[in-house]
Amino acid sequence: MEDANLLIKYVNVEILQQELVVLKDVNLEVRKGEFLYLIGKVGSGKSSLLKSFYAEVPIYAGEEAFINDYNLQKLKRKQIPFLRRKLGIIYQDFQLLIDRTVFDNLVFVLKATGWSKRDEIEDRITQVLKQVGMSNKGYKMPHQLSGGEQQRIVIARALLNSPNIILADEPTGHLDNETGTEIVQLLHSIKDEGTTVIMSTHNLSWLEKFPGRVLRFDSEHMFEETKI
């Protein structure tokens, strides 16, 4: 992709799950610093699209399928970890390691992605915890945190390797409305610093409070509903 700000380009892409067509004729361009909402019924393909970005769900067919200059149709297995290091993934169910502290959860990720110097690891963890408003929570165990606090730690984890794209799959699904609002506001602040955020949600109130591009999923297709 010649355009340096163009991070994702799908042209007539088709995505399958267990040999069933989930999405077809997907055409999408995403640039640096954008915020995208994915909306639609359960099973309409939102999560499948997100998973296709980090090669958990393969591209079945298409003219082009690029993300961060990786050709997803020609991606080799050994390239997948390098692709994923450029992406920050936020899960609805947190997926924190329950047997270690917040700090050690983040250490685990950094070491797994090639960081080795203790002072650099500590500095980076300090930075991301401050960014998500959790500077004083590094010593806590996950079960000692509220749902909103755990999701902030998950966002911090997603930011560790300075990704240019954050993928958030229903990040407010298990949170009350007030806490969810704080999480979406945090994600928009991350977008304002130049990171692209793609978020699936069933809560349409976020679209008015925090405007962005809206992609609607229905009948195996994706439609751009509005652009603000």
HELIX and SHEET records of a PDB file:
HELIX    1   1 LYS A   46  PHE A   53  1                                   8    
HELIX    2   2 ARG A   77  GLN A   79  5                                   3    
HELIX    3   3 ILE A   80  ARG A   85  1                                   6    
HELIX    4   4 VAL A  102  ALA A  112  1                                  11    
HELIX    5   5 ARG A  118  GLN A  131  1                                  14    
HELIX    6   6 PRO A  142  GLN A  144  5                                   3    
HELIX    7   7 GLY A  147  LEU A  159  1                                  13    
HELIX    8   8 ASN A  177  ASP A  192  1                                  16    
HELIX    9   9 SER A  205  LYS A  209  1                                   5    
SHEET    1   A 3 LEU A  20  ARG A  31  0                                        
SHEET    2   A 3 LEU A   6  GLN A  17 -1                                        
SHEET    3   A 3 ILE A  59  ALA A  61 -1                                        
SHEET    1   B 4 LEU A  20  ARG A  31  0                                        
SHEET    2   B 4 LEU A   6  GLN A  17 -1                                        
SHEET    3   B 4 GLU A  64  ILE A  67 -1                                        
SHEET    4   B 4 TYR A  70  ASN A  71 -1                                        
SHEET    1   C 6 LEU A  87  ILE A  90  0                                        
SHEET    2   C 6 ILE A 165  ASP A 169  1                                        
SHEET    3   C 6 THR A 196  SER A 200  1                                        
SHEET    4   C 6 PHE A  35  GLY A  40  1                                        
SHEET    5   C 6 ARG A 213  ASP A 218  1                                        
SHEET    6   C 6 HIS A 221  THR A 226 -1                                        
END                                                                             
